[in-house]
Amino acid sequence: MPPKQQACAFGTCSFPCIASNHKTNFFRKYPNGYPGNDGFYTCRNCPARCTGKEIQVDHIKPKTPKRGQFDHGGTNCVKNLQPLCPTCNNKKKNNFPSDDRMVRKIPNKFRRPLHRLMDGLSI
């Protein structure tokens, strides 16, 4: 038996996330429901409550880029996962939540220089 993993494979949280499977990470972290321990998973976008077989585990920040777009940089870490009902997951597809739309419009190559510039300003 391999030794038990002690830390996140991505270095972003204290939970022992594995790199290969996002559903495994989510259900290991929340085996008895989310947000409570009543056996049901509540969708993050609507009040729907689903069982573990019905719920769909979604990447908040998409892992794969859309065709013609830059890589979103999402991981399989539990901090980047959320439970969604099938209806909400089909609506979201491979997009960011609405509050991240402005960040998506700035190309990757300009993000860091822009933040460095803004950090240097005293307003």
C-alpha positions as CSV (number, residue, x, y, z in Angstrom):
1,M,0.0,0.0,0.0
2,P,1.4,3.4,-0.9
3,P,2.1,6.0,1.9
4,K,-0.8,8.3,2.6
5,Q,-0.5,11.7,1.0
6,Q,-0.1,14.5,3.5
7,A,-0.5,17.7,1.4
8,C,-2.3,19.1,-1.6
9,A,-0.7,18.1,-4.9
10,F,-1.2,21.7,-6.1
11,G,0.1,23.4,-2.9
12,T,-3.1,25.5,-2.5
13,C,-4.8,24.0,0.5
14,S,-4.2,21.8,3.5
15,F,-6.4,18.9,2.2
16,P,-4.5,16.0,0.5
17,C,-5.7,16.6,-3.1
18,I,-4.6,14.3,-5.8
19,A,-3.8,15.6,-9.3
20,S,-5.6,13.1,-11.3
21,N,-9.3,13.2,-10.3
22,H,-11.4,16.1,-9.2
23,K,-14.5,14.0,-8.2
24,T,-12.3,11.9,-6.0
25,N,-10.9,15.0,-4.3
26,F,-14.4,16.5,-3.8
27,F,-16.1,13.3,-2.4
28,R,-13.1,12.6,-0.1
29,K,-13.4,16.1,1.3
30,Y,-17.3,16.0,1.5
31,P,-18.3,12.4,1.8
32,N,-21.7,13.0,3.6
33,G,-23.0,16.1,1.7
34,Y,-22.3,19.8,1.2
35,P,-22.6,22.1,3.0
36,G,-24.0,19.9,5.8
37,N,-23.6,16.2,6.6
38,D,-27.1,15.2,5.8
39,G,-26.3,13.1,2.7
40,F,-27.4,15.8,0.2
41,Y,-25.3,18.2,-1.9
42,T,-26.8,21.7,-2.4
43,C,-26.1,23.3,-5.7
44,R,-24.0,26.5,-5.4
45,N,-26.1,28.4,-8.0
46,C,-29.7,27.4,-7.0
47,P,-31.4,25.8,-4.0
48,A,-31.5,22.3,-5.6
49,R,-30.5,19.4,-3.4
50,C,-29.0,16.3,-5.0
51,T,-27.7,13.0,-3.9
52,G,-24.0,12.0,-4.5
53,K,-25.0,10.2,-7.7
54,E,-27.0,13.2,-9.1
55,I,-24.6,16.0,-8.2
56,Q,-22.0,17.2,-10.7
57,V,-18.7,18.4,-9.5
58,D,-17.7,21.5,-11.4
59,H,-14.4,23.4,-11.7
60,I,-15.0,27.0,-10.6
61,K,-12.0,28.1,-12.7
62,P,-12.1,25.9,-15.8
63,K,-9.3,23.4,-16.2
64,T,-9.3,23.3,-20.0
65,P,-9.3,26.3,-22.3
66,K,-12.0,27.0,-24.8
67,R,-10.9,26.7,-28.4
68,G,-9.0,29.9,-29.3
69,Q,-8.8,31.2,-25.7
70,F,-5.9,31.2,-23.2
71,D,-5.6,28.5,-20.6
72,H,-7.8,29.3,-17.6
73,G,-5.4,27.6,-15.2
74,G,-7.9,25.8,-13.1
75,T,-6.8,22.7,-11.0
76,N,-8.4,19.7,-9.4
77,C,-7.9,21.1,-5.9
78,V,-11.0,21.2,-3.7
79,K,-10.7,25.0,-3.4
80,N,-11.5,25.1,-7.2
81,L,-14.4,22.7,-7.0
82,Q,-18.1,23.3,-6.4
83,P,-21.3,21.1,-6.5
84,L,-23.7,22.0,-9.2
85,C,-27.0,20.4,-10.2
86,P,-27.1,19.1,-13.8
87,T,-29.1,22.1,-15.0
88,C,-26.7,24.7,-13.6
89,N,-23.7,22.8,-14.8
90,N,-25.1,22.7,-18.3
91,K,-25.6,26.4,-18.2
92,K,-22.2,27.2,-16.9
93,K,-20.3,24.9,-19.3
94,N,-16.6,26.0,-19.6
95,N,-17.1,29.6,-18.4
96,F,-16.0,31.5,-15.4
97,P,-18.7,32.7,-12.9
98,S,-20.1,36.2,-13.8
99,D,-17.9,38.1,-11.3
100,D,-14.7,37.0,-13.2
101,R,-15.7,38.2,-16.6
102,M,-13.6,41.4,-16.5
103,V,-10.5,39.4,-15.6
104,R,-11.0,37.1,-18.6
105,K,-11.0,40.1,-21.0
106,I,-7.4,41.0,-20.0
107,P,-5.0,38.7,-21.9
108,N,-2.6,36.7,-19.8
109,K,0.5,38.4,-21.1
110,F,-0.8,41.8,-19.8
111,R,-2.1,40.7,-16.3
112,R,1.1,40.7,-14.3
113,P,2.6,44.0,-15.7
114,L,-0.8,45.6,-15.1
115,H,-0.9,44.5,-11.5
116,R,2.7,45.6,-10.9
117,L,1.8,49.0,-12.3
118,M,-1.3,49.3,-10.1
119,D,0.7,48.2,-7.0
120,G,3.2,51.0,-7.6
121,L,0.5,53.7,-7.7
122,S,-0.5,55.4,-4.5
123,I,-4.1,56.6,-4.8
